[in-house]
Structure formats: structure tokens, C-alpha cells
Amino acid sequence: MRLQVVLLHFQSFSTPDEDGQHYVLKFIITSDAAVGKSSLLVRLTDRRFLATPDPTLGVEFGSKLITLPGPESTVVKLQLAQRACAASPGAIIGGGW
């Protein structure tokens, strides 16, 4: 039972009205059933713990904005997805995510 967090996509951009760079990182969480993928996703995005999570049917998504300290305003958007063991990887990737 190994939990994997895989980076699928990285994007860097800047906006004309703001200083600094902004980043988008898209991750997928995969593992066997009943390992804690949903609990990890909720803990990272909502800062809460699921004591008794329901089984995932299909795919769950979450995101979090992180502002890095420093002289320039750098924002990192983490987008996370976790899929049920029975769901195919194409359920996430093929869905335009």
C-alpha cells in the first residue's frame, strides 16, 4: 500500500497589474483503496481531518492558494485530484483537468 503524489502539470505566468510570478501546480494522488487519499486531500486543502471518510466514487478535486512571503507577491495555486481505485486515470486527465 504505497501512496503516490504525482505532479501532472506546471504553469508559470505573470499579470500586468501585479508584481511577481504566479504558479499553478496540478497533482494527482493515487494509491490502493482505504489508504487515506481523501483524508490527505481534505487535510491539505481545508485544514481539517476526516475521522470517518466515505469511500470515493470516481474523482475528488481540491485546490489551495498559497502566498509566498517576500518582496514580490508570489502566489502558488495547488490543484489536487484523487481518484478511486476503480476509476481510470483518463477520468481525470481526459476530463480536461
Secondary structure, DSSP 4 states (H G I P E B T S, - for coil): ---EEEEEEEEEE--TTSSS-EEEEEEEEE-STTSSHHHHHHHHHHS---SSPPPP-SEEEEEEEEEEPSSS-EEEEEEEEEE-TTS-THHHHTTT-
